[in-house]
Amino acid sequence: MPHGITEVIAQMVRESDRPAKALARELGKPYSTFMRELSGNDKGAKFGVEQLLPLMQACDSVLPLRYLAARMGCRVAALENAAPGRATLHEELLDSYDAMTRYHRAIRDEEPLERVAELRERVIGQVQEDFLAYRRKKTGEES
């Protein structure tokens, strides 16, 4: 489990679909500088807080935000409105089952707290989609 925000940021970079070199380039940093800043061992190089949001956007991740929120006793919720992603209520419910299964497996396997929190948020979002799909079915709303 990461012991600090720098470790969480480094984890986000490692788990990103984009290579670290591409992320460094997008932030306008030499790769070696970027990697030094993400190393918790290099006391002479620190990752600047102003760069956190652009890096999170480049990684398409809110992992550091979730880490910080959890330390403050809060959780992160997306502002965008949920909408059912599947054509039928049955398909939505299957997605929820999958999300809940992944969440429970992460707890069973004692994955890092931030990863479990991320999966929890997916479950919450999926349950919201289930409700909207159910409401659409019951009220006859068009998708």
N, C-alpha and C positions, 0 to 999 in steps of 0.2 A: 504494500500500500504506500502510495507517495506520502512523504512526510512534510511536504511544503509545496507552495505554488510553483516554484521552478521545476520541481519534479513532475507536477501535473502538466505543465506546459510542454516539457520534454516528451512526456507520454503522448500527449495530443499530436505532436509532430511525428513521433514514431508510428502512431496508428493512422495517420492521414493517408489518403489515397495518393497524395502528391509527394514527390521526393523532396527531401530537405533542401537540396540544392535549388529547386524551383521555388520553394517557400522563401529561402534567403534572398534570391534574386527579386522576388515580388516585394520584399520588404526593403530592397535597396541596400543589402548588406553582403559583404563577402561571406561565402559559405563558412570559412574557418572562424570568422568573428561570430556568426550566428550560432555555430555549434559550441563555441566557448561560452557564450551567454547562457546557453541552455544547460551547461554543465554545472552542477551544484558544487563542483570541486574547485572551480576557477574563481577565486575571490576578486580578481582584477577585472572581470567582465560580468556585467549584470544586464539582464533583459529589461528594457525600459517599458514601463506601464503603458505609455502612449502607443506602443507597438502591439499590445495584446489584442485589441479589437481587430486590427487588420490581419493579424495572424490567425485569430479564431475564424474570421471570415474566409481566409485563404484555405484553412483546414476544414471548413464547414463543420465546426465543432463548438459546442458550448461547455466542454469538459471543465475548463478553468472556472467558468462562471458557476457551474454546479458545485465545484469544490468550495469556492468562496461562500456561496449561499448556504451550503451545508454547515460550514463552520460558524455561520451566524444564526443557525437554527431555522433556515428558510429553504425553500425549494424554488426551482426555476420553472416557469410555465410559459409556453409560447403564446405570443399575442395574436398570432394569426388564427382566424376562425377555422375550426375543424370542419371537414366535409367528408362524407363517406367516400372511401376510395374504391369501393367494390360495387358491382351492379346489384347485388342482392344482400339482404340481411344475413342470410346463411353464410355467404362468403365473408362478410364483416366479422361474424362471430368466429369463424375459423381463424381469421387473422388475430383476433383477441386471444384465442386459445394458444396460438403459436407465441405471441408476445408474452403471455403469462408463463408459458413453459420455459422460455429463455430466461425470464426473470427468476423463476424458482431454481433453475439449474445454476445460475450465477451465484445465488445465495448458497445453494448446496455445495458448490465448488469453492466457496469462499473467495470469490473474485474481489478485486479492489472495490472499495466503497463507492468510488466515483462511477465505476462501470455499472454497479448494481443500481445506483441512482439514475443513470441514463436509461437503463432498461425499465425502471419503474415509471419514468416519464413516458416512455413508449406505451406502456400498459395503460396509463391514464389517458393518453391521447387516443389510443385504440378504443377504449371503453366509451369515450366521447363520440367517436365515429359510430360505434354500435348504437348508441342512443339516437343519434341523428338518423341513422338508417331505419331504426325501428319507428321513430316518429314519422319519417317519410312514408313508410309502409302503412301505418295506422291512419294517417291523415290523407293519404292519396296524393301527397306532394310529388311533383315532377323532379327528377334529378337534374 
